[in-house]
């Protein structure tokens, strides 16, 4: 059945919502040395870029299309078998093939992306004008595992959209939310173990420091994915009568942890204008990991929903009685009628002029703040921008500069 343009646009948008994809593409570039890697939606007659890492100026952005007959992904789609070319000019099978000649490429790899429920989606592929060493089975194994992970996450995105459309009230919201979390738990945790095994295999097979760095990048990306999965599971405990778990400790130099969050988001959103200002003259009492998660979610929300060319600013400090954290962004204001629902899981905006907000990020922020006995407020206007403000009370022992510092 022919895929409609609307279906393809939805799939491009869904891939764009998977936060792990940019990290995965960068890791594949690091491993192979290839300078163009993409997640492609492959239909009956079109090749559509959904996510791209491009260091050669190939000229394709997400949503850009190629004629399917000009690509080798057509053959991958027909056979469901990966294709690997290390040096097209010397390859007896592909040296006269029209694809390398059309696009001026020497190295190429493409593996199919198959969704667990919906079948063939497209391919995870990489190209470069220069030859590349791709014959090591570890390379194909890593591409295959990453393609499986992307397929799992995309299937979860589709299920989330389907469940959201079925919401009929507060009771249904809770039930469907728990179904979604069960899906995420099943679909996302399994591939993480495979990626960890792949890391060990790569490290044992090579002493090349570049491979070592690539393995470190893979582990960092896997850790980030695990954090996202844990974040998705958090709200379930609240619905069953529990709460988000926090481990309070006395933390020195929380500004370094917050700067790490800023650096990660700046790498994920190159070219965006991000500013920060921290003032922590004394240790604070909080859950270090949860504070990082809180800052990440609020800043990610600002980057996604604020003006694409506007400023995002993180301000954080400690006045002795409270730790404050404010994320401000330029852009269209949030409608007053929408503000009460922002922290509801899988909430849909009642304002048809704005994109629906369907995620769990702000709900998790609210639960983290509650667990710290704090307060989270929102102010938004066309003139002043949008600001999410957090205040976390500090116990007397944390207000002493002589407090014992417990570093994690």
C-alpha positions as CSV (number, residue, x, y, z in Angstrom):
1,X,0.0,0.0,0.0
2,X,1.3,3.4,-1.0
3,X,2.3,5.7,2.0
4,X,0.6,9.1,1.9
5,X,2.6,12.3,2.3
6,X,0.9,12.9,5.6
7,X,2.0,9.5,6.9
8,X,5.6,10.2,5.9
9,X,5.5,13.6,7.6
10,X,4.2,12.0,10.8
11,X,7.0,9.5,10.7
12,X,9.6,12.2,10.2
13,X,8.2,14.1,13.1
14,X,8.1,10.9,15.3
15,X,11.8,10.2,14.6
16,X,12.6,13.9,15.5
17,X,11.0,13.3,18.9
18,X,13.3,10.4,19.8
19,X,16.0,12.2,21.8
20,X,18.5,9.3,21.5
21,X,18.7,9.4,17.7
22,X,21.3,12.3,17.3
23,X,23.6,10.6,19.7
24,X,23.3,7.3,17.9
25,X,24.1,8.9,14.5
26,X,27.1,10.7,16.0
27,X,28.4,7.4,17.5
28,X,28.1,5.7,14.1
29,X,30.1,8.5,12.5
30,X,32.8,8.1,15.2
31,X,33.0,4.4,14.7
32,X,33.1,4.2,10.9
33,X,34.7,7.6,10.1
34,X,31.9,8.1,7.6
35,X,30.5,11.7,7.4
36,X,26.9,11.3,6.4
37,X,24.6,9.1,8.5
38,X,20.8,9.1,8.3
39,X,17.6,7.5,9.4
40,X,15.5,7.1,6.2
41,X,11.8,6.5,5.6
42,X,11.6,4.3,2.5
43,X,8.2,4.0,0.8
44,X,7.2,2.5,-2.5
45,X,8.7,5.3,-4.5
46,X,10.5,7.8,-2.2
47,X,13.5,8.0,0.2
48,X,12.8,10.5,2.9
49,X,15.4,11.7,5.4
50,X,14.0,11.6,9.0
51,X,17.2,12.4,10.9
52,X,20.6,13.4,9.5
53,X,24.2,13.7,10.7
54,X,26.0,15.5,7.8
55,X,29.6,16.6,7.7
56,X,30.1,16.5,3.9
57,X,27.4,19.0,2.9
58,X,25.3,16.4,1.1
59,X,22.4,18.8,1.3
60,X,19.6,16.7,2.9
61,X,17.8,17.8,5.9
62,X,15.0,16.0,7.8
63,X,12.0,15.9,5.3
64,X,14.3,16.0,2.3
65,X,13.6,13.3,-0.4
66,X,15.5,11.3,-3.0
67,X,14.1,9.3,-5.9
68,X,14.0,5.8,-4.6
69,X,15.3,4.2,-7.8
70,X,18.5,6.2,-7.5
71,X,19.3,4.7,-4.1
72,X,20.6,1.3,-2.9
73,X,17.9,1.4,-0.1
74,X,15.5,0.3,-2.7
75,X,17.4,-3.1,-2.8
76,X,17.5,-3.2,1.0
77,X,13.7,-2.7,1.1
78,X,13.1,-5.4,-1.4
79,X,15.4,-8.0,0.2
80,X,15.5,-6.9,3.8
81,X,19.2,-7.6,3.7
82,X,22.0,-5.1,4.6
83,X,24.3,-3.8,1.9
84,X,28.0,-2.9,2.7
85,X,30.4,-1.3,0.2
86,X,33.9,-0.4,1.4
87,X,35.3,0.9,-1.9
88,X,32.8,1.2,-4.8
89,X,35.4,1.8,-7.5
90,X,37.1,-1.5,-6.7
91,X,34.0,-3.5,-5.9
92,X,33.1,-6.0,-8.7
93,X,29.4,-5.8,-7.9
94,X,29.0,-2.1,-7.4
95,X,31.7,-0.3,-9.4
96,X,29.3,0.1,-12.3
97,X,26.1,0.5,-10.2
98,X,24.3,3.8,-10.8
99,X,24.0,4.8,-7.2
100,X,27.7,5.3,-6.3
101,X,28.2,7.0,-9.7
102,X,25.1,9.3,-9.2
103,X,26.0,10.5,-5.8
104,X,29.8,10.3,-6.0
105,X,30.3,7.9,-3.1
106,X,32.9,5.2,-2.4
107,X,31.7,3.8,0.9
108,X,28.2,2.8,1.8
109,X,26.3,0.8,4.5
110,X,22.5,0.4,4.9
111,X,20.6,-1.9,7.3
112,X,16.8,-2.2,7.4
113,X,14.7,-0.7,10.2
114,X,11.8,-2.9,11.0
115,X,9.0,-2.1,13.5
116,X,8.0,-4.9,15.7
117,X,4.3,-4.5,14.9
118,X,4.1,-2.6,11.6
119,X,6.9,-4.2,9.6
120,X,9.4,-2.5,7.3
121,X,10.0,1.2,8.0
122,X,13.2,2.3,6.2
123,X,16.9,2.1,6.7
124,X,19.8,3.3,8.9
125,X,22.4,4.2,6.3
126,X,25.8,5.9,5.9
127,X,27.7,7.2,2.9
128,X,31.1,8.9,2.3
129,X,33.0,10.1,-0.9
130,X,36.0,8.2,0.5
131,X,36.5,4.5,1.1
132,X,35.9,3.2,4.6
133,X,36.7,-0.1,6.4
134,X,33.3,-1.6,7.1
135,X,33.9,-5.3,6.8
136,X,34.4,-5.9,10.5
137,X,31.3,-7.8,11.8
138,X,31.2,-5.4,14.8
139,X,30.3,-2.6,12.4
140,X,27.3,-4.4,11.0
141,X,26.3,-5.6,14.4
142,X,26.3,-2.1,15.8
143,X,24.3,-0.7,12.9
144,X,21.8,-3.6,13.3
145,X,21.4,-3.0,17.0
146,X,20.9,0.7,16.6
147,X,18.4,0.1,13.8
148,X,16.5,-2.2,16.1
149,X,16.5,0.3,18.9
150,X,15.2,3.1,16.6
151,X,12.5,0.7,15.4
152,X,11.5,-0.1,19.0
153,X,11.3,3.6,20.0
154,X,9.4,4.6,16.8
155,X,6.9,1.8,17.5
156,X,6.4,3.3,21.0
157,X,5.9,6.7,19.5
158,X,3.2,5.4,17.3
159,X,1.5,3.5,20.1
160,X,1.6,6.7,22.2
161,X,-0.1,8.6,19.5
162,X,-2.7,5.9,19.2
163,X,-3.3,5.8,22.9
164,X,-3.5,9.5,23.2
165,X,-6.3,9.7,20.5
166,X,-8.3,7.3,22.7
167,X,-8.3,9.4,25.9
168,X,-11.8,9.9,27.1
169,X,-11.4,11.4,30.6
170,X,-9.2,11.4,33.7
171,X,-9.7,7.7,34.4
172,X,-8.9,6.7,30.8
173,X,-5.8,9.0,31.0
174,X,-4.4,7.1,33.9
175,X,-5.1,3.7,32.5
176,X,-3.7,4.5,29.1
177,X,-0.7,6.1,30.6
178,X,0.1,2.9,32.5
179,X,-0.2,1.0,29.2
180,X,2.2,3.4,27.6
181,X,4.8,3.0,30.4
182,X,4.4,-0.8,30.1
183,X,5.1,-0.5,26.4
184,X,8.2,1.6,27.0
185,X,9.5,-0.7,29.6
186,X,9.2,-3.7,27.3
187,X,10.3,-2.0,24.1
188,X,13.3,0.1,25.2
189,X,15.0,-1.9,27.9
190,X,15.8,-5.0,25.8
191,X,18.0,-3.3,23.2
192,X,20.1,-1.6,25.8
193,X,21.6,-4.9,26.9
194,X,22.5,-5.7,23.3
195,X,24.3,-2.3,22.9
196,X,26.3,-3.0,26.1
197,X,27.4,-6.3,24.7
198,X,28.4,-4.6,21.5
199,X,30.5,-2.1,23.5
200,X,32.4,-4.9,25.1
201,X,32.9,-6.6,21.8
202,X,34.2,-3.5,20.1
203,X,36.6,-2.8,23.0
204,X,38.0,-6.4,23.0
205,X,38.5,-6.4,19.2
206,X,40.5,-3.2,18.8
207,X,43.3,-1.2,20.5
208,X,42.6,1.8,18.3
209,X,42.1,4.9,20.6
210,X,39.4,6.1,18.2
211,X,37.4,3.0,18.8
212,X,37.9,3.5,22.5
213,X,36.5,7.0,22.2
214,X,33.6,5.6,20.1
215,X,32.8,3.0,22.8
216,X,32.8,5.8,25.4
217,X,30.3,7.7,23.3
218,X,28.1,4.7,22.9
219,X,28.1,4.1,26.7
220,X,27.3,7.8,27.3
221,X,24.4,7.5,24.8
222,X,23.2,4.3,26.4
223,X,23.2,5.9,29.8
224,X,21.2,8.8,28.5
225,X,18.6,6.4,27.0
226,X,18.4,4.5,30.3
227,X,17.7,7.8,32.1
228,X,14.9,8.5,29.6
229,X,13.4,5.1,30.3
230,X,13.7,5.5,34.0
231,X,12.0,8.9,33.7
232,X,9.1,7.4,31.8
233,X,8.6,4.8,34.5
234,X,8.6,7.3,37.4
235,X,4.9,8.5,37.1
236,X,3.7,4.9,37.5
237,X,4.8,4.8,41.2
238,X,2.8,8.0,41.8
239,X,-0.3,6.5,40.3
240,X,0.0,3.4,42.5
241,X,0.2,5.5,45.7
242,X,3.9,5.9,45.9
243,X,6.1,8.9,44.8
244,X,9.2,9.6,42.9
245,X,12.1,8.3,44.8
246,X,14.8,10.8,45.8
247,X,18.0,10.4,47.7
248,X,18.9,13.6,49.6
249,X,22.5,14.4,50.1
250,X,24.6,17.5,50.8
251,X,26.0,18.5,47.4
252,X,28.9,20.8,46.8
253,X,29.4,22.4,43.4
254,X,26.0,21.6,42.0
255,X,26.8,24.3,39.4
256,X,29.2,21.8,37.7
257,X,26.3,19.3,37.4
258,X,24.1,21.9,35.9
259,X,26.8,23.0,33.5
260,X,27.0,19.4,32.3
261,X,23.3,19.6,31.4
262,X,23.8,22.8,29.5
263,X,26.7,21.3,27.6
264,X,24.7,18.2,26.6
265,X,21.8,20.2,25.4
266,X,24.1,22.6,23.5
267,X,25.6,19.6,21.7
268,X,22.1,18.2,20.9
269,X,21.0,21.6,19.6
270,X,24.0,23.2,17.9
271,X,23.5,26.8,16.9
272,X,20.8,27.5,19.5
273,X,21.4,30.4,21.8
274,X,21.7,29.1,25.4
275,X,22.8,31.2,28.4
276,X,23.3,30.2,32.0
277,X,24.1,31.9,35.3
278,X,24.8,30.0,38.6
279,X,25.3,31.3,42.1
280,X,25.8,28.6,44.8
281,X,28.0,30.0,47.6
282,X,27.4,27.0,49.8
283,X,26.5,23.3,49.6
284,X,22.8,22.4,49.0
285,X,20.6,19.6,50.1
286,X,18.9,17.8,47.2
287,X,19.0,14.7,45.0
288,X,21.8,15.3,42.5
289,X,20.5,13.2,39.7
290,X,17.0,14.5,40.0
291,X,18.1,18.1,39.9
292,X,20.0,17.4,36.7
293,X,16.9,15.6,35.3
294,X,14.7,18.6,36.3
295,X,17.0,21.1,34.6
296,X,17.3,18.9,31.5
297,X,13.5,18.5,31.1
298,X,12.7,22.1,31.6
299,X,15.4,23.3,29.2
300,X,14.5,20.7,26.6
301,X,10.9,21.9,26.8
302,X,12.1,25.5,26.3
303,X,14.2,24.5,23.3
304,X,11.4,22.5,21.6
305,X,8.5,24.9,22.3
306,X,10.2,28.3,22.3
307,X,11.2,30.4,19.4
308,X,13.6,28.4,17.1
309,X,16.0,31.4,16.9
310,X,15.3,32.7,20.4
311,X,17.3,32.7,23.6
312,X,16.9,30.0,26.3
313,X,18.4,30.9,29.7
314,X,19.0,28.8,32.8
315,X,19.4,30.7,36.1
316,X,20.1,28.9,39.3
317,X,21.2,29.8,42.8
318,X,20.9,29.4,46.6
319,X,19.8,32.3,48.8
320,X,20.3,30.3,52.0
321,X,16.6,29.4,52.5
322,X,15.8,28.1,49.1
323,X,17.4,26.7,46.0
324,X,16.0,28.5,42.9
325,X,16.1,27.3,39.3
326,X,14.5,29.3,36.4
327,X,14.3,28.3,32.8
328,X,13.2,31.2,30.5
329,X,12.7,31.3,26.8
330,X,11.6,33.6,24.0
331,X,8.7,32.6,21.8
332,X,4.9,32.4,21.6
333,X,3.2,32.6,25.1
334,X,1.4,29.7,26.6
335,X,-2.4,30.4,26.6
336,X,-3.7,30.9,30.2
337,X,-6.3,28.2,29.7
338,X,-3.5,25.7,29.0
339,X,-1.2,26.4,32.0
340,X,-3.2,24.3,34.5
341,X,-2.8,21.2,32.3
342,X,0.9,21.5,31.6
343,X,2.0,19.1,34.3
344,X,-0.6,16.4,33.5
345,X,0.9,13.3,31.9
346,X,0.0,12.8,28.2
347,X,-2.1,16.0,28.3
348,X,-3.5,17.5,25.1
349,X,-3.7,21.3,24.6
350,X,-7.2,22.6,24.2
351,X,-5.8,25.4,21.9
352,X,-6.0,24.1,18.3
353,X,-3.6,26.9,17.2
354,X,-0.7,25.3,19.1
355,X,0.9,21.9,18.8
356,X,-0.4,19.4,21.4
357,X,1.9,18.7,24.3
358,X,1.8,15.0,24.8
359,X,5.0,14.1,26.8
360,X,5.9,13.2,30.3
361,X,8.7,15.7,30.9
362,X,6.9,18.5,32.6
363,X,4.8,16.0,34.7
364,X,8.1,14.4,35.9
365,X,9.5,17.9,36.7
366,X,6.4,18.5,38.9
367,X,6.8,15.2,40.7
368,X,10.5,15.9,41.3
369,X,9.7,19.3,42.8
370,X,6.9,17.8,45.0
371,X,9.3,15.1,46.3
372,X,11.7,17.9,47.4
373,X,8.7,19.7,49.1
374,X,9.2,22.6,46.7
375,X,7.1,24.7,44.3
376,X,7.0,24.9,40.5
377,X,5.3,27.9,38.8
378,X,4.8,29.2,35.3
379,X,4.6,32.7,33.9
380,X,4.1,33.3,30.2
381,X,3.3,36.4,28.1
382,X,4.1,37.8,24.7
383,X,6.0,40.7,26.2
384,X,8.0,38.8,28.9
385,X,8.5,35.3,27.4
386,X,7.9,32.1,29.3
387,X,9.5,31.2,32.6
388,X,9.3,28.0,34.6
389,X,10.4,28.8,38.2
390,X,11.4,26.2,40.8
391,X,11.9,26.8,44.5
392,X,13.3,24.1,46.8
393,X,13.4,24.8,50.5
394,X,16.7,24.1,52.3
395,X,17.0,22.6,55.7
396,X,19.0,24.5,58.3
397,X,21.9,22.1,58.1
398,X,22.3,22.8,54.4
399,X,22.4,26.5,54.9
400,X,25.7,26.2,56.8
401,X,28.8,26.7,54.8
402,X,30.5,24.2,57.2
403,X,28.0,21.4,56.4
404,X,29.6,18.1,55.6
405,X,29.8,17.7,51.9
406,X,28.7,14.3,50.6
407,X,29.9,13.9,47.0
408,X,28.5,11.1,44.9
